């Protein structure tokens, strides 16, 4: 362990972990050390650059709060979150695809009856959502839990809306015997990811857009099926191809159809123009092997 050089230090570090009891932990740590050391050698990292990197990571941790997770955001903008998701959720093309969970999911959401208004009275274009959950054969999945959450017309989630105490634009629903669920809310808007922290500095340094396309989050959980964490994007959103967290998939892009108050399937349910969004979610069974 003495007189280590740039050629010998990697194996020396790995040798110190030879007594790791958990084989998977040992595998991950060895690979991490090898790749990290290879990166340092590849770019010939200087002491000043190393110090800047340590400072960046330190400030990333210091920015985290109970309602803000800067490290997850960093993982998102580096594509790591979506890479982990892609490796963990390999599904056939006709099954509903996963996307990122995001930082705004909450366990303390209310459960509502079908067709409930979950807008919390917040202003915006009315949104009527009709969904159906089925298996790969098209048969309905009854009693599936469907979590829904989204931003308001200005791109804010309820936790960021000044004066908003109660949950809004989020709820848990259960599919009926035909696999259907529905709700009323307001149409979400595109919004910038937080730019006042280290991740914002990273986006600025690389001239990347911070704007996420508008979307409705959904998390669907049913016994015997793989859980789906997904979102639906409007087909006319200008930020679909520059999503900073790489969450857009073609199968998750939907038409957010707009109607006059006296027209369309929801005629008479509102006195202003509204948006209608419909989607069928296809679940894959839990592997039995």
GIMO-V481992 format. One record per helix or strand. SS is the DSSP state (~ for helix, > for strand). FROM is the first residue (numbers start at 1). TO is the last residue. If there is no record, write none. Layout:
BEGIN
ss:SS from:FROM to:TO
ss:SS from:FROM to:TO
END
This chain:
BEGIN
ss:~ from:9 to:15
ss:~ from:23 to:43
ss:~ from:47 to:63
ss:> from:65 to:65
ss:> from:68 to:68
ss:~ from:70 to:77
ss:~ from:80 to:88
ss:> from:111 to:111
ss:> from:116 to:117
ss:> from:126 to:134
ss:> from:140 to:140
ss:> from:145 to:150
ss:~ from:158 to:160
ss:> from:170 to:174
ss:> from:180 to:186
ss:> from:191 to:192
ss:~ from:198 to:205
ss:> from:211 to:212
ss:> from:216 to:221
ss:> from:225 to:225
ss:> from:228 to:234
ss:~ from:240 to:242
ss:~ from:250 to:252
ss:> from:253 to:254
ss:> from:257 to:259
ss:> from:274 to:282
ss:> from:285 to:285
END
